[in-house]
Amino acid sequence: MATKFTPLHDRILVRRVEEAATSRGGIIIPDSAKDKPTEGEVISAGKGKINEEGKVRPLDVKEGDRILFGKYSGNEITIDGEDFIIMREEDVLGVVSGATAGATKKETVGSRR
């Protein structure tokens, strides 16, 4: 990314992590049937949220974290031809740890049969 972007306060810049194009059974999923992924990587984070006392509380997420967020969270923007989402930290549902690249929420949660 040639342009440097730093979000303000409790906002974060997120790049969506794309899901695999095939299902676990080998069925190819067309683009028109796919939902937008709700998993992403934090690219940049603001300094933190300012409380009533005027003190800054640092964010719980940091650059490089893999996160889950709501389907309609944040605002989509384009920087240098690449799509990102700017959202508040409160829109983050959780941080994914120990997941391999390309693993989706459906694969990790739904694999108990």
C-alpha positions as a Markdown table, in Angstrom:
| # | Residue | x | y | z |
|---|---|---|---|---|
| 1 | Met | 0.0 | 0.0 | 0.0 |
| 2 | Ala | 1.7 | 3.2 | -1.2 |
| 3 | Thr | -0.6 | 5.6 | 0.7 |
| 4 | Lys | -0.3 | 5.6 | 4.5 |
| 5 | Phe | -3.6 | 5.7 | 6.2 |
| 6 | Thr | -4.0 | 6.1 | 10.0 |
| 7 | Pro | -7.5 | 5.9 | 11.5 |
| 8 | Leu | -8.5 | 8.3 | 14.2 |
| 9 | His | -9.5 | 7.4 | 17.8 |
| 10 | Asp | -11.2 | 4.0 | 18.1 |
| 11 | Arg | -11.4 | 3.2 | 14.4 |
| 12 | Ile | -9.5 | 0.5 | 12.6 |
| 13 | Leu | -8.7 | -0.2 | 8.9 |
| 14 | Val | -9.6 | -3.8 | 7.9 |
| 15 | Arg | -8.9 | -5.8 | 4.7 |
| 16 | Arg | -11.4 | -8.6 | 4.1 |
| 17 | Val | -10.1 | -12.2 | 4.0 |
| 18 | Glu | -11.6 | -14.0 | 1.1 |
| 19 | Glu | -13.2 | -17.4 | 1.6 |
| 20 | Ala | -12.2 | -20.4 | -0.4 |
| 21 | Ala | -13.9 | -20.8 | -3.8 |
| 22 | Thr | -14.8 | -24.4 | -3.1 |
| 23 | Ser | -16.7 | -26.1 | -0.3 |
| 24 | Arg | -15.3 | -28.8 | 1.9 |
| 25 | Gly | -17.1 | -31.4 | -0.4 |
| 26 | Gly | -15.4 | -30.0 | -3.5 |
| 27 | Ile | -18.4 | -28.1 | -4.8 |
| 28 | Ile | -17.4 | -24.9 | -6.6 |
| 29 | Ile | -19.3 | -21.9 | -5.3 |
| 30 | Pro | -20.1 | -19.2 | -7.9 |
| 31 | Asp | -19.4 | -15.5 | -7.0 |
| 32 | Ser | -23.1 | -14.6 | -7.2 |
| 33 | Ala | -23.9 | -17.1 | -4.3 |
| 34 | Lys | -21.1 | -16.0 | -2.0 |
| 35 | Asp | -21.7 | -13.7 | 1.0 |
| 36 | Lys | -19.2 | -11.0 | 1.7 |
| 37 | Pro | -16.6 | -12.4 | 4.2 |
| 38 | Thr | -17.0 | -11.4 | 7.8 |
| 39 | Glu | -13.4 | -12.1 | 8.6 |
| 40 | Gly | -10.5 | -9.7 | 8.0 |
| 41 | Glu | -7.1 | -8.5 | 8.9 |
| 42 | Val | -6.4 | -5.3 | 10.8 |
| 43 | Ile | -4.2 | -3.1 | 8.6 |
| 44 | Ser | -4.0 | 0.0 | 10.8 |
| 45 | Ala | -5.5 | 1.1 | 14.1 |
| 46 | Gly | -6.1 | 4.4 | 15.8 |
| 47 | Lys | -4.7 | 5.5 | 19.1 |
| 48 | Gly | -7.7 | 4.5 | 21.3 |
| 49 | Lys | -11.0 | 5.7 | 22.7 |
| 50 | Ile | -11.1 | 8.8 | 24.8 |
| 51 | Asn | -13.1 | 8.3 | 28.1 |
| 52 | Glu | -15.0 | 10.9 | 30.1 |
| 53 | Glu | -11.9 | 11.8 | 32.1 |
| 54 | Gly | -10.0 | 12.7 | 28.9 |
| 55 | Lys | -7.7 | 9.7 | 29.1 |
| 56 | Val | -7.0 | 7.5 | 26.1 |
| 57 | Arg | -7.9 | 3.8 | 26.5 |
| 58 | Pro | -5.7 | 1.8 | 24.0 |
| 59 | Leu | -7.5 | -0.5 | 21.6 |
| 60 | Asp | -7.7 | -4.3 | 22.2 |
| 61 | Val | -6.9 | -5.0 | 18.5 |
| 62 | Lys | -3.6 | -4.3 | 16.8 |
| 63 | Glu | -2.1 | -4.4 | 13.3 |
| 64 | Gly | -2.0 | -8.0 | 11.9 |
| 65 | Asp | -4.8 | -9.4 | 14.1 |
| 66 | Arg | -7.4 | -11.6 | 12.3 |
| 67 | Ile | -10.9 | -10.5 | 13.4 |
| 68 | Leu | -14.5 | -11.4 | 12.9 |
| 69 | Phe | -17.0 | -8.6 | 12.4 |
| 70 | Gly | -20.7 | -8.1 | 11.7 |
| 71 | Lys | -22.0 | -8.5 | 8.1 |
| 72 | Tyr | -23.0 | -4.9 | 7.8 |
| 73 | Ser | -20.2 | -3.3 | 9.9 |
| 74 | Gly | -18.2 | -0.3 | 9.0 |
| 75 | Asn | -17.8 | 1.8 | 5.8 |
| 76 | Glu | -16.2 | 0.4 | 2.7 |
| 77 | Ile | -13.5 | 2.5 | 1.1 |
| 78 | Thr | -10.9 | 2.2 | -1.7 |
| 79 | Ile | -7.3 | 3.2 | -1.2 |
| 80 | Asp | -4.9 | 2.8 | -4.1 |
| 81 | Gly | -7.3 | 0.5 | -5.9 |
| 82 | Glu | -7.7 | -1.9 | -3.0 |
| 83 | Asp | -11.0 | -2.3 | -1.0 |
| 84 | Phe | -10.9 | -1.8 | 2.8 |
| 85 | Ile | -13.4 | -1.3 | 5.6 |
| 86 | Ile | -13.2 | 1.4 | 8.3 |
| 87 | Met | -15.0 | 0.4 | 11.5 |
| 88 | Arg | -15.1 | 1.2 | 15.2 |
| 89 | Glu | -13.5 | -1.3 | 17.6 |
| 90 | Glu | -16.9 | -2.0 | 19.1 |
| 91 | Asp | -18.0 | -3.5 | 15.8 |
| 92 | Val | -15.4 | -6.3 | 16.2 |
| 93 | Leu | -16.9 | -9.5 | 17.4 |
| 94 | Gly | -13.6 | -11.2 | 18.3 |
| 95 | Val | -10.0 | -11.9 | 17.4 |
| 96 | Val | -9.2 | -15.2 | 15.7 |
| 97 | Ser | -6.1 | -16.9 | 16.9 |
| 98 | Gly | -4.5 | -20.1 | 15.6 |
| 99 | Ala | -6.5 | -20.2 | 12.4 |
| 100 | Thr | -4.8 | -21.0 | 9.2 |
| 101 | Ala | -5.1 | -18.7 | 6.2 |
| 102 | Gly | -8.3 | -19.3 | 4.3 |
| 103 | Ala | -10.1 | -21.0 | 7.2 |
| 104 | Thr | -13.6 | -19.8 | 7.5 |
| 105 | Lys | -15.9 | -19.5 | 10.4 |
| 106 | Lys | -18.2 | -22.2 | 8.9 |
| 107 | Glu | -15.3 | -24.6 | 8.6 |
| 108 | Thr | -13.9 | -24.1 | 12.1 |
| 109 | Val | -17.3 | -24.1 | 13.9 |
| 110 | Gly | -19.2 | -26.5 | 11.7 |
| 111 | Ser | -16.6 | -29.2 | 11.7 |
| 112 | Arg | -18.0 | -31.0 | 14.7 |
| 113 | Arg | -20.1 | -33.9 | 13.3 |
